[in-house]
Amino acid sequence: MAKKTGPHRKSQKTKPKPRVHKDLDGLEVSIDTFGEIRSNMNIEKINEFLNKNVDDKKLLEREDYEEMKKKGKSKGKIKRK
């Protein structure tokens, strides 16, 4: 009889780590069996990085977005009306 290989069997090859921004070096994210996101980095540090480097698509149409963005970079937060 042939040896069965189950669908849960993973190959022995290790995947290379993806390239990440130098500020997020060492970041590893996974989802546990309950669907919760697990990370080895503090969520506040991730949020700070995203606030600094990613534009908020919801706010792009606002007239005062550029002003809010400048204030947000210095304080780390954007006030919302």
C-alpha positions as CSV (number, residue, x, y, z in Angstrom):
1,M,0.0,0.0,0.0
2,A,1.2,3.5,-0.8
3,K,2.2,5.9,2.0
4,K,-0.4,8.6,2.5
5,T,0.6,12.2,3.0
6,G,-2.1,14.2,4.7
7,P,-3.1,17.7,3.8
8,H,-1.8,19.0,7.1
9,R,1.7,17.8,6.3
10,K,4.1,20.8,5.7
11,S,7.2,20.6,3.6
12,Q,10.5,20.7,5.4
13,K,11.7,23.7,3.5
14,T,11.9,26.9,5.5
15,K,10.4,30.0,3.9
16,P,12.7,33.0,3.6
17,K,11.7,35.9,5.7
18,P,10.0,38.7,3.8
19,R,11.7,42.1,3.4
20,V,10.3,44.7,5.8
21,H,11.0,48.3,6.5
22,K,14.0,48.9,8.8
23,D,11.8,50.3,11.5
24,L,9.8,47.0,11.6
25,D,12.8,44.7,11.4
26,G,12.1,41.5,13.2
27,L,8.3,41.8,13.0
28,E,6.5,38.5,12.9
29,V,2.7,38.2,12.6
30,S,0.6,35.1,12.8
31,I,-3.0,34.2,13.4
32,D,-3.8,31.6,16.1
33,T,-6.5,29.0,16.1
34,F,-9.1,31.4,17.6
35,G,-8.5,33.9,14.7
36,E,-6.6,36.4,16.9
37,I,-3.6,38.2,15.4
38,R,-0.4,37.5,17.3
39,S,2.7,39.6,16.9
40,N,6.1,39.8,18.5
41,M,6.1,43.6,18.4
42,N,4.1,46.1,20.5
43,I,0.9,47.2,18.7
44,E,1.6,50.8,19.7
45,K,4.9,50.7,17.8
46,I,3.2,49.3,14.7
47,N,0.5,52.0,14.9
48,E,3.1,54.7,15.3
49,F,4.9,53.4,12.2
50,L,1.6,53.3,10.2
51,N,0.6,56.8,11.3
52,K,4.0,58.2,10.2
53,N,4.3,56.3,6.9
54,V,0.8,55.6,5.5
55,D,-1.8,58.1,4.3
56,D,-5.3,57.6,5.5
57,K,-7.4,57.0,2.4
58,K,-10.6,58.0,4.2
59,L,-9.3,61.5,4.9
60,L,-7.7,62.2,1.5
61,E,-10.8,64.1,0.3
62,R,-10.9,66.5,3.2
63,E,-9.9,70.1,2.5
64,D,-7.8,70.3,5.7
65,Y,-6.1,66.9,5.3
66,E,-2.6,68.4,4.7
67,E,-2.9,70.5,7.8
68,M,-4.1,67.6,9.8
69,K,-1.2,65.4,8.5
70,K,1.4,68.0,9.5
71,K,0.0,68.2,13.0
72,G,-0.3,64.4,13.2
73,K,3.4,63.9,12.4
74,S,4.5,66.1,15.3
75,K,2.0,64.8,17.8
76,G,1.5,61.3,16.5
77,K,-2.3,61.6,16.4
78,I,-4.8,63.3,14.1
79,K,-7.8,65.0,15.7
80,R,-11.1,64.0,14.1
81,K,-14.2,66.1,14.0
